[in-house]
Amino acid sequence: MRMLFDADLSVERLIPALSIESGTRITPEDTLVIFDEVQEVPRAMTSLKMFNEAAPEYDVLATGSALGIAMHPGFSFPGWQGQ
């Protein structure tokens, strides 16, 4: 899956590629696209901007067990900085 994000991040390319990879037809009317453990593929996180700007009709959710830590090194929930 990581290789899908190595190339162009356009939604026009990503939707068909994700559809083939998942074996699921992705349509804006009834599909929720979930990027789990998204912190492991930074370009997948970058692609969220493309979905937001170029294809807001798609419902996309990003989640990850270490997402907050990856985005804010040195901080843990709820924002306390460890010593």
Residue pairs with C-beta under 8 A, 6 or more apart in sequence:
1 21
1 41
2 40
2 41
2 44
4 14
4 17
4 18
4 21
5 14
5 41
5 43
5 44
5 46
5 47
6 43
7 13
9 43
9 46
9 47
9 50
10 50
10 54
11 50
11 51
11 54
11 55
11 58
14 47
14 50
15 26
15 55
15 58
18 26
18 33
19 25
19 26
24 31
25 31
26 33
26 58
28 55
28 57
28 58
28 59
31 58
31 59
32 59
32 60
32 61
33 51
33 58
33 59
33 60
33 61
34 60
34 61
34 62
34 63
35 41
35 44
35 45
35 48
35 60
35 61
35 62
35 63
36 63
36 64
37 63
37 64
37 65
37 66
38 44
38 45
38 48
38 62
38 63
38 64
38 67
39 45
39 64
39 66
39 67
39 69
39 70
39 71
40 64
44 62
45 62
48 60
48 62
51 58
51 60
64 70
68 75
68 76
68 77
69 75
69 76
74 81
74 82
75 81
76 82
